[in-house]
Amino acid sequence: MATFDWRTFMARLPERIWFRLVVFSAAALILVGVASAAGPHLPSALAVDFGQDAALRILEILATSMLAVTTFSLTAMISAYAAAAQGTTPRATQLLVADRTSQNALSTFLGTFVFSIVGIVAISADSFTEEGRSVLFLGTLAVIAVVVGTLLRWIYHLTRFGRVPDVIDRVERAATDAIHAYARDPHLGGVAPVAVPDGALTVLAEQGGNVTGVDIGRLQRVADAAGVTVHLDAMPGALVGHGTALARVVGPLDDDAAAGIRVAFRVEKHRTYEQDPRLGLIALAEIGSHALSPAVNDPGTAIEVLGAVERVLTKLLTCEPAEEEAQFPRVHVPTVALEDLVEDAFRPLARDGAGLVEVGLRVQKVLGDLVRIAEGDGVREVLMEASARACARAVRGLDDAGDVALVEAAAGEVTGTTA
């Protein structure tokens, strides 16, 4: 049974929508509590007459309006999630849920509602001195200023939140971050894979799901303690079932060491962008494929997606690996095959856009740009193979000889076979 991963929990905590709600609500309660508790200790000069029950009336207005605004904001967020899932890809929803602007807006409005309710109750119970009422009134004005600023920003944010261009940008950023981290350290701090000796023992998964992360540091500690070497079989993004090989171990392996290795693999129901360089490209390709479906018929979005794919893969091809000594020498970590990354990005778009010359030409344009910056024959060959396959798909899907000639000429420039 997997142990609770505190580091993952803390890393994901700021992305949880309830986290900011709790923080803002707690801050609101603290503000009311400070105004009530500090009142008797404040100088009488702070006892200013702001009008009969001014603070109470303002708090009542805030309580009524903030409940409605909070409900509206939550409805807008849910609608954006649904629109993104239906109009782009469900893989993008987790990025929208983690949006800080929407979380801050909802948290501010709910925190203001809690502040208003608690303030009304405290005033009704005569919990404030005159000095405390003055502090509460000034605090209420500060809260109003925060709410107005947040509301203006939230209104602007709603004009693009969850729209197709916004989703493409979010997925591109997540894909770029994952690709950059992978390019900088493709072995996750471990060392390159080597041939596994005969007789290595296999550590099997005890639950099914997707590997969303591997704690290489934990594997190193287990390997040091047991005097073994660990060879990873399952990488982030891999789908595993009960009994699937997670790693192979060279050396004596007892039950405690096997359990320690097993819990280093975080297995969850859904893939995440953490440590997974393929998911971002898959999500981008899904957005483009959805746009090319007969029901949508939007090749312009597919062309935008190809631009995003080019930028992500450019980051992969141009980023230099970090020249640091391996932190975890007892853990051998395989890399993601470039062929898989290229297939993830281009195959769905080349397949679903085969009958559109605009998409076919843009696929060849992007692959040509990548070939020009690629270093090493192996990398160039992978990109050229993708170009040839995309060209073959396009030729089969096009019925105009002129369009076919255009795509073939573009593919010939990529592979260097132009007459």
DADAVEN-V271419 format. One record per helix or strand of 2 or more residues. SS is the DSSP state (A for helix, B for strand). FROM is the first residue (numbers start at 1). TO is the last residue. If there is no record, write none. Layout:
# DADAVEN-V271419
((SS,FROM,TO) (SS,FROM,TO))
This chain:
# DADAVEN-V271419
((A,6,13) (A,17,41) (A,44,46) (A,54,87) (A,90,97) (A,100,124) (A,130,158) (A,164,184) (B,201,204) (B,209,214) (A,216,226) (B,229,232) (B,239,240) (B,245,250) (A,255,263) (B,265,268) (A,277,291) (A,299,318) (B,331,332) (A,338,352) (A,357,373) (A,377,397) (A,401,415))
